Amino acid sequence: MNNKVGVCVIGSNGAVATTMMAGIALMRKGLVPRRGMLTEGSFGKKIADLAPLDSMVFGGWDLKTDTAYEAAVQHEVVPRHLLDKIEGELSAFRAWPAVASEKFLKTFAGKNVVGAKSAREEISIIQNNIAQFKKDQNLDRVVMVNLTSTEKHTQLEDVHCSISAFEAGLDQSDERISPAMKYLYAACKAGVPYFNFTPSLSKIPALEALSVECGVPIAGEDGKTGQTLMKTVLAPALALRDLHIDGWFSTNILGNNDGLVLNDPASNKTKIISKKEVLDSIVGYKVEDHQVHIHYYKPRGDAKEAWDNIDVSGFLGERMQIKLDFLCKDSILAAPLIIDLVRLIDVAQRRGERGIQRQLSMFFKAPFHTINEEPIHDFFKQFNLLERWVEGEKINEPAHTKKSVKNSVYNPSFEVNI
Ligand SMILES: NC(=O)c1ccc[n+]([C@@H]2O[C@H](COP(=O)([O-])OP(=O)(O)OC[C@H]3O[C@@H](n4cnc5c(N)ncnc54)[C@H](O)[C@@H]3O)[C@@H](O)[C@H]2O)c1
């Protein structure tokens, strides 16, 4: 067996995807430091048999027909002088036609879409792409990652709730089955580990069950990169000091394509739900006024600004405020997490793991969990899960049960408080 991993990226022309591909190419040439990845630091040395960065190869689907080089130039994340040093490598990459639906992504203007007549045909095209990629690149192992634009907010319906209902839905090309779900279905059936870095709904009960049945590890959802990372680091400290959080106001401005997509209220709602869920379970009470806002502001491009105002009260009930201003670079924070996740979920597959991978929770705003399970949001507890898993402990049993499913994404009556 060679230790070469193929990465099938859904949304391979996007800012995060092209930053990751460019980053791998630049690290391989020794032109940039190997920084920002948990698996490349001292922690990575504790994990046996990580796939080396140098042998990762990429394939993927996108709505756009540009090469990865052209796409990376447009995203303006990786400096041009660096991109030009890997132009040949990135120019050789073109995406396979995508499985897409205007019903789930209003703003999509792509031309590179599969010409399938049915949902079943779409899935077989995805599977053929994976099989051909493995053959062409002589790969033993492949990982699939969802890096597409955020789909509109989707309610859980009957067709999503069991494998048989879902497969009957596929037979009828049921419109309630989203592209994100079709890709995950194809991954399970192809035995390919999968993670969802977007907030789009993919882990429905039918596909959670299928991932277990097919022996496929899955993880998600919505990468925890900037504001939510800070929130899940700060909130545990405030809770430990018994500083009561009276309100937490979070707002963001960003001007990349992700921000443009999030300008559509239907996609915005998906993201905000994913960002809002984290606080109450960390502090152990309902934070009365937790607001999250996202605004598209073009001049910023990928250089997002995330502000937080936290109102706290302490001893004698005295009130105080904390202000946080994170001037971050969205894709620079996200790309190394994709590399970590590819390597870790690949190890999980080889360890015989299947279904939800809770040890990967620290990478996500809304960690996959099963119905009635309370996901862990506290960053330090999440890291502890990963440490224990690396040491060989079996942690993939749902440990925390919710008292009620109120405010769960599975509850159709859930409303966002903004
Ligand atoms: N810090 C971060 O950048 C960060 C953090 C958390 C989550 N995310 C999520 O990651 C995703 C990617 O972010 P980005 O900034 O790269 O976005 P992007 O808009 O630059 O890229 C998305 C790509 O997906 C493609 N696409 C859309 N629908 C598709 C489909 N059905 N099949 C194949 N391709 C499709 C688009 O053409 C585009 O090239 C977004 O959903 C975003 O919310 C990003």
The ligand as a Gaussian input file, in Angstrom:
#p B3LYP/6-31G(d) Opt

LIG

0 1
 N      -13.036000      30.692000       7.141000
 C      -13.677000      30.227000       6.080000
 O      -13.322000      30.547000       4.983000
 C      -14.837000      29.308000       6.284000
 C      -15.174000      28.919000       7.577000
 C      -16.237000      28.071000       7.786000
 C      -16.971000      27.612000       6.711000
 N      -16.655000      28.004000       5.465000
 C      -17.514000      27.523000       4.386000
 O      -16.726000      26.908000       3.396000
 C      -17.403000      27.022000       2.134000
 C      -16.403000      27.495000       1.101000
 O      -15.975000      28.819000       1.402000
 P      -15.225000      29.663000       0.265000
 O      -14.866000      30.956000       0.861000
 O      -14.192000      28.821000      -0.388000
 O      -16.433000      29.898000      -0.770000
 P      -16.344000      30.208000      -2.323000
 O      -17.649000      30.842000      -2.663000
 O      -15.106000      30.907000      -2.682000
 O      -16.277000      28.766000      -2.991000
 C      -17.364000      27.901000      -3.131000
 C      -17.215000      27.151000      -4.443000
 O      -18.233000      26.164000      -4.480000
 C      -18.694000      26.077000      -5.835000
 N      -19.999000      25.409000      -5.791000
 C      -21.200000      25.894000      -5.394000
 N      -22.135000      24.930000      -5.451000
 C      -21.513000      23.812000      -5.898000
 C      -21.946000      22.483000      -6.145000
 N      -23.222000      22.130000      -5.965000
 N      -21.025000      21.568000      -6.536000
 C      -19.727000      21.918000      -6.731000
 N      -19.262000      23.184000      -6.518000
 C      -20.153000      24.101000      -6.109000
 C      -18.699000      27.532000      -6.303000
 O      -18.702000      27.612000      -7.729000
 C      -17.402000      28.050000      -5.677000
 O      -16.297000      27.917000      -6.547000
 C      -18.584000      27.979000       2.368000
 O      -19.775000      27.239000       2.519000
 C      -18.220000      28.651000       3.660000
 O      -19.360000      29.102000       4.374000
 C      -15.604000      28.828000       5.218000

